Amino acid sequence: MKSKKIVSLLLTGAMTAALLAVPAQAAEAPQPEPYTISVDHWSREDFSQEANPSVFTGVYDRALYNTIRQTIVDGTSETAPAYTMVSKEDYSAVKNLIGRMEGVLRYEHHVPRNFTNYWQYLDYFAVSAEMPENYQAPLDFIQPALDHAGTLATDRERVEYFNDYIRSLLAYQQGKVSGITQTFAPHAGELKAACGSYARAMKFLCAAADIPCFTISTKTHTWNLVYVEGQWLHVDVSANDLSGRNGVLLIETYGGADQALEATAFLKELYVPGSTK
């Protein structure tokens, strides 16, 4: 009997040890409450009242403005901070619009998972703002440049510095592409790149320094609009690099026919409400 009792105690001890050795299950993340769509647009705030009303044309209306502006102000979550409806006919225009905004964050069409009746509102459109995982390394790479920019007195000086910084990393060649993860990474010599790569690099740097900036394009060329000293100004880093002089650096007028004039005006107001009044 004594030996059986010892065996029983040993088994109990072994089982207890085994249970203690099993890692505790991680607590499940709380699930968002189900949400039923009942109106065709919603936002916590009406940001459109601050904007120049002349920019609200066609698909670029107040509801879309509030949707994107709410995301700019406070980001997104599983219960979207704002939304509107974008028809199939207008979808490409709106996707192009938010694509022009990408800097450190990437803006995308977003549908929260907890919606119960999305099938009734297939034109539903909210906007997420997330940093791609592979952008952390470029951010680390540019940190010394950001630190230096932080010592400069004005955003004008910071943009001028970013222009020269990009020129030290890239060399213009038509048809070549250097993405953010290639441009802002250790490499020998200057990388070959065309205008779009220069413009994306400027957007990335300005976004990291909290300077409003987006791209503008004609049929054959892309550059940047940057908000400095209370106005939107043109910066064409690729032209500056190709010419060897900073001829297009924070100037008021520049370039050929903007492919999307209405979208450009709308973007100016999204970044800086009232900036085109």
C-alpha positions in Angstrom: 0.0 0.0 0.0 2.8 2.3 0.9 4.5 1.8 -2.5 1.2 2.4 -4.3 0.8 5.7 -2.4 4.4 6.8 -3.4 3.7 6.0 -7.0 0.5 7.9 -6.9 2.3 10.9 -5.3 5.0 10.7 -8.0 2.4 10.6 -10.8 0.5 13.6 -9.3 3.8 15.5 -9.0 4.7 14.7 -12.6 1.4 15.8 -13.9 1.5 19.0 -12.0 5.0 19.7 -13.3 3.9 19.0 -16.8 1.0 21.3 -16.5 3.2 24.1 -15.1 5.6 23.5 -18.0 2.9 24.2 -20.6 2.9 27.9 -21.5 -0.2 29.8 -20.6 -2.5 30.5 -23.5 -2.3 34.1 -24.6 -5.5 36.0 -23.8 -7.6 36.4 -26.8 -7.9 40.0 -28.1 -11.3 41.5 -27.5 -13.4 41.4 -30.6 -15.0 44.6 -31.8 -18.8 44.9 -31.4 -20.9 44.1 -34.4 -21.7 47.2 -36.4 -24.7 47.7 -38.8 -24.5 50.3 -41.5 -27.6 52.5 -41.5 -26.6 55.6 -43.5 -24.5 56.2 -46.7 -21.9 58.4 -45.0 -20.8 59.2 -41.5 -18.0 61.0 -39.7 -17.6 62.2 -36.1 -16.7 65.7 -37.3 -17.7 67.8 -40.3 -14.2 68.9 -41.3 -15.6 70.2 -44.6 -16.8 73.4 -43.0 -13.1 74.4 -42.6 -12.3 73.9 -46.3 -12.6 76.0 -49.4 -16.1 75.0 -50.7 -15.0 75.4 -54.3 -13.0 72.1 -54.1 -16.1 70.0 -53.6 -16.9 68.9 -57.2 -18.1 65.5 -58.5 -16.8 62.6 -56.5 -14.7 65.0 -54.5 -17.6 65.9 -52.2 -17.9 66.8 -48.5 -18.6 63.2 -47.5 -15.4 61.9 -49.1 -13.5 64.9 -47.6 -14.7 64.1 -44.1 -13.9 60.4 -44.6 -10.3 61.0 -45.5 -9.7 64.0 -43.2 -10.9 61.9 -40.2 -8.3 59.3 -41.0 -5.6 61.9 -41.4 -6.5 63.4 -38.0 -6.9 60.2 -35.9 -6.3 57.1 -38.0 -8.5 54.0 -38.4 -9.6 51.1 -36.3 -11.8 48.1 -36.7 -14.8 50.4 -36.3 -13.9 52.9 -39.0 -13.8 56.6 -37.9 -15.6 57.7 -41.0 -16.9 56.4 -44.3 -18.8 57.2 -47.4 -19.9 55.5 -50.6 -17.8 55.4 -53.7 -19.3 54.0 -56.9 -17.6 51.6 -59.2 -17.3 54.4 -61.8 -15.5 56.7 -59.3 -13.4 54.1 -57.5 -10.3 54.5 -59.6 -10.3 58.3 -59.2 -10.5 58.0 -55.4 -7.9 55.3 -55.3 -5.5 57.5 -57.3 -6.3 60.4 -55.0 -5.3 58.5 -51.8 -2.3 56.9 -53.6 -0.9 60.4 -54.1 -0.8 60.9 -50.4 1.4 58.0 -49.5 4.5 59.0 -47.5 5.5 57.0 -44.4 1.9 55.8 -44.2 0.0 54.0 -47.0 -3.6 55.0 -47.4 -6.0 52.2 -48.6 -9.6 51.3 -49.0 -10.7 49.7 -45.7 -13.7 47.7 -44.7 -13.9 46.7 -40.9 -14.4 43.1 -40.2 -17.3 43.6 -37.8 -19.8 45.0 -40.2 -23.0 42.9 -40.3 -24.5 44.1 -43.5 -21.7 45.1 -45.9 -23.5 43.2 -48.6 -26.1 45.9 -48.6 -23.5 48.7 -49.0 -21.0 47.3 -51.4 -19.9 50.9 -52.3 -18.8 51.4 -48.7 -15.5 53.3 -48.6 -13.4 54.0 -45.5 -9.7 54.8 -45.5 -7.0 53.1 -43.5 -3.5 54.6 -42.8 -0.8 52.1 -42.0 2.9 52.1 -42.2 4.1 49.1 -44.3 6.4 46.8 -42.3 9.2 47.2 -44.7 9.3 51.0 -44.2 10.9 50.7 -40.8 14.4 50.1 -42.3 14.1 53.2 -44.5 12.9 55.2 -41.5 16.0 54.1 -39.5 18.2 54.9 -42.5 17.0 58.5 -42.7 17.1 59.2 -39.0 20.4 61.1 -39.2 18.9 63.3 -42.0 15.8 63.9 -39.8 18.0 64.7 -36.9 19.8 67.3 -39.0 16.6 68.7 -40.4 15.4 69.1 -36.8 18.2 71.6 -36.2 17.1 73.8 -39.0 14.9 76.8 -38.2 12.2 76.6 -40.8 10.3 74.1 -43.0 11.7 75.9 -46.1 15.2 75.1 -45.0 14.2 71.5 -44.2 12.7 71.0 -47.7 15.8 72.5 -49.3 17.9 70.1 -47.3 15.7 67.1 -48.3 16.1 68.1 -51.9 19.9 68.1 -51.7 19.8 64.9 -49.7 17.8 63.0 -52.3 20.1 64.4 -55.0 23.0 62.7 -53.2 21.3 59.3 -53.3 19.8 59.2 -56.9 20.9 59.9 -60.4 18.3 60.7 -63.1 17.7 58.1 -65.8 14.4 57.8 -67.7 12.5 54.6 -67.2 14.4 53.6 -64.0 12.8 53.0 -60.6 14.2 53.2 -57.1 11.6 52.4 -54.5 11.6 53.7 -50.9 13.3 50.6 -49.6 16.0 50.9 -52.2 16.6 54.7 -52.1 16.8 54.8 -48.3 19.1 51.9 -47.7 22.9 51.5 -47.7 24.2 51.3 -51.3 27.3 52.2 -53.3 27.1 55.2 -55.6 23.9 56.9 -56.8 20.9 54.8 -57.8 19.4 55.3 -61.2 15.8 56.6 -61.0 13.2 58.6 -62.9 11.0 61.4 -61.7 8.5 59.3 -59.8 11.1 57.8 -57.6 12.4 61.3 -56.7 8.9 62.5 -55.9 8.1 59.5 -53.7 11.4 60.0 -51.8 10.4 63.6 -51.1 7.0 62.6 -49.9 8.6 60.1 -47.5 11.0 62.6 -46.1 8.4 65.3 -45.7 5.9 62.9 -44.1 8.6 61.8 -41.6 9.2 65.5 -40.8 5.4 66.4 -40.6 5.5 68.7 -43.6 2.4 68.4 -45.9 3.5 67.1 -49.3 2.0 65.1 -52.1 2.7 64.3 -55.8 1.4 66.1 -58.9 1.7 64.7 -62.4 1.3 65.5 -66.1 1.1 62.7 -68.7 4.9 62.4 -68.7 6.2 63.8 -65.4 5.8 63.8 -61.7 7.0 66.2 -58.9 5.8 67.5 -55.5 3.6 70.1 -54.0 4.8 71.1 -50.5 3.2 73.3 -48.0 5.7 75.9 -46.7 5.3 79.3 -45.2 1.6 79.3 -45.6 1.4 78.3 -49.3 1.6 75.4 -51.6 4.9 75.4 -53.6 6.4 73.2 -56.3 9.5 71.1 -55.8 11.0 69.0 -58.7 13.9 67.1 -57.3 14.5 65.1 -60.5 14.7 68.3 -62.6 17.0 69.9 -60.1 19.3 66.8 -60.1 19.3 66.5 -63.9 20.1 70.2 -64.5 22.6 70.4 -61.7 20.9 73.4 -60.1 17.9 73.9 -57.9 15.8 75.8 -60.4 12.5 74.2 -59.2 12.7 74.4 -55.5 9.8 75.9 -53.6 8.4 78.0 -56.5 4.8 79.2 -56.9 4.1 78.2 -60.5 5.5 75.3 -62.5 4.9 72.5 -64.9 2.6 71.4 -67.7 -1.0 70.4 -67.6 -2.0 68.8 -64.3 -3.8 65.5 -65.1 -6.1 65.9 -62.1 -6.7 69.5 -61.3 -9.8 68.9 -59.2 -8.1 66.1 -57.2 -5.1 68.4 -56.6 -7.2 71.2 -55.2 -9.1 68.6 -53.0 -5.8 67.2 -51.7 -4.5 70.7 -50.8 -7.5 71.2 -48.6 -7.3 67.7 -47.1 -3.8 68.3 -45.9 -4.3 72.0 -44.8 -8.0 73.1 -44.5 -8.5 76.6 -45.9 -5.1 76.6 -47.7 -6.7 77.5 -51.1 -9.1 80.2 -49.9 
